[in-house]
């Protein structure tokens, strides 16, 4: 018989797996993308979406409302500050003269670095 605890456990583990998979995909994007701005985009999506999914899984496993409140606060803080910090880093890179790679600048696959 399926109990409510089992459904909660399955849902939280699915969120953990999805969040972990998002972090892995973002890490692959950081390594594979060709320039700073696309790598920064992968990092920004990873730390926002991956962390939020993992936090949702933790909320489902939380033993008390106090822990849930703390996790919600952490999630809200991450959701608000991660995009702002990513934008600040991108703006700083633009100010110092780092320009994004455009179509003609992109290396073809197989070119030597």
C-alpha positions in Angstrom: 0.0 0.0 0.0 1.3 3.4 -0.9 1.4 5.8 2.0 1.7 9.6 2.0 5.3 9.3 3.4 6.3 7.1 0.4 4.8 9.6 -2.0 6.6 12.4 -0.3 9.9 10.5 -0.3 9.6 9.7 -4.0 8.7 13.3 -4.9 11.7 14.6 -2.9 14.1 12.2 -4.4 12.8 13.1 -7.9 13.5 16.7 -7.1 17.0 15.8 -5.8 17.7 13.9 -9.0 16.4 16.7 -11.3 18.4 19.3 -9.4 21.5 17.2 -9.5 21.0 16.5 -13.2 20.6 20.3 -13.8 23.9 21.0 -12.0 25.7 18.3 -14.0 24.3 19.7 -17.3 25.3 23.2 -16.2 28.8 22.0 -15.4 29.1 20.4 -18.8 27.9 23.7 -20.3 30.5 25.6 -18.4 33.2 23.4 -19.9 31.8 23.1 -23.4 30.6 26.6 -24.2 33.0 28.7 -26.3 33.1 32.1 -24.5 32.7 33.8 -21.2 29.2 35.0 -21.6 27.7 31.6 -22.6 29.6 30.0 -19.8 28.3 32.5 -17.4 24.8 31.8 -18.6 25.2 28.1 -17.9 26.6 28.9 -14.4 23.7 31.3 -13.7 21.0 28.8 -14.7 22.7 26.0 -12.8 23.0 27.8 -9.5 19.4 29.1 -9.7 17.5 26.2 -11.1 19.5 23.3 -9.7 19.7 24.8 -6.2 16.0 25.6 -6.1 15.0 22.0 -7.1 17.3 20.6 -4.5 15.9 23.0 -1.9 12.3 21.9 -2.8 13.3 18.3 -2.2 14.7 19.3 1.1 11.5 21.1 2.0 9.6 17.9 1.4 11.9 16.1 3.8 11.9 18.8 6.5 10.9 17.6 9.9 9.4 20.8 11.2 7.9 24.1 10.1 10.9 26.0 11.4 13.2 24.1 9.0 10.8 24.7 6.2 10.7 28.4 6.9 14.5 28.5 6.9 14.7 26.6 3.6 12.1 28.9 2.0 14.1 31.9 3.1 17.3 30.4 1.7 15.5 29.6 -1.6 14.1 33.1 -1.8 17.6 34.6 -1.1 19.2 32.4 -3.8 16.4 33.2 -6.3 16.8 36.9 -5.8 20.6 37.2 -5.6 21.9 34.6 -8.1 20.6 36.4 -11.2 21.8 39.8 -9.8 25.3 38.5 -9.2 25.4 36.9 -12.6 24.4 40.2 -14.2 27.0 42.1 -12.2 29.7 39.7 -13.3 28.6 40.1 -16.9 28.5 43.8 -16.7 31.9 44.0 -15.1 33.3 41.8 -18.0 31.7 44.2 -20.5 33.1 47.3 -18.8 36.7 45.9 -18.9 36.3 45.2 -22.6 35.5 41.5 -22.9 33.1 41.2 -25.9 31.0 38.2 -26.7 32.0 35.9 -29.5 29.8 36.3 -32.6 29.2 34.0 -35.5 32.4 34.8 -37.4 34.5 34.5 -34.2 33.3 31.1 -33.2 35.7 28.3 -33.8 34.6 25.5 -36.0 34.5 22.1 -34.4 37.9 20.5 -34.9 40.0 23.7 -34.9 42.9 23.8 -32.6 42.6 26.1 -29.6 
